[in-house]
Amino acid sequence: MRFTFVDKVLDLQPGVKITTIKALSLAEEYLADHFPRFPVMPGVLMLESMTHAGAWLVRVSEDFAHSMVLLKEARNVRFGRFVAPGQVLTVTAEILKQEGREVQLKTQGFLGEDVAVSARLVLERFNLADAEPDRAVTDVLVKQHLRELWSLLYQPVSAATALDGGMPLP
C-alpha cells in the first residue's frame, strides 16, 4: 500500500465498527494542484479514507485472512464539508452485511460534529492465490506488511494505562 489515508485508529470493535483519523497537512503533495488558492482534500481521497478504514476493520476482524480488500462499489456518496489543511477527518466504518467475498459498510467522515462525507461501501476480499496458486507467497508477504502497518496505526490503551491518565505504568 503506497498511500495510506488513515493516520491512527482511535477505536476498534472487531466485526462491528472502527474509528480512525486522517489529519490533513499542507505538506500533502496533491494539495498543490487541488486547488492552488483554495487547498482542500479531494472528494475521491475522502472516499479513499473511508475505504481504508473499512478495509482495516475487515482485515482485523478476520485476523488478516485476505491479502486483498478492495473497493468494489460506492453507493449514496454525499459530500457535506470541505476538509482543509490543519483539519482532522474522523472516519467511522460499520459492518452492515457480509456475504461471500463482499462486505457492506456504512461509512462517515466527520469534521468535529459535522458530517463531511458519507457513503455505503462494498468491499471485496480475497487472496491472490485464489485465482493463481503460484501467488501464495505474495499473499504471505502482503499480509505480513499489513500486520506491521497495523501495529503502527493501532496501539490500544490498556485499562491500567487509561486509569493512570493515559501514561504507561512504570
Secondary structure, DSSP 8 states (H G I E B T S, - for coil): -------EEEEEETTTEEEEEEE--TT-GGGGTS-TTS----HHHHHHHHHHHHHHHHHHHTTS--SEEEEEEEEEEEE-----TT-EEEEEEEEEEEETTEEEEEEEEEETTEEEEEEEEEEEEE-GGGT-GGGHHHHHHHHHHHHHHHHHH-----HHHHHTTTS---
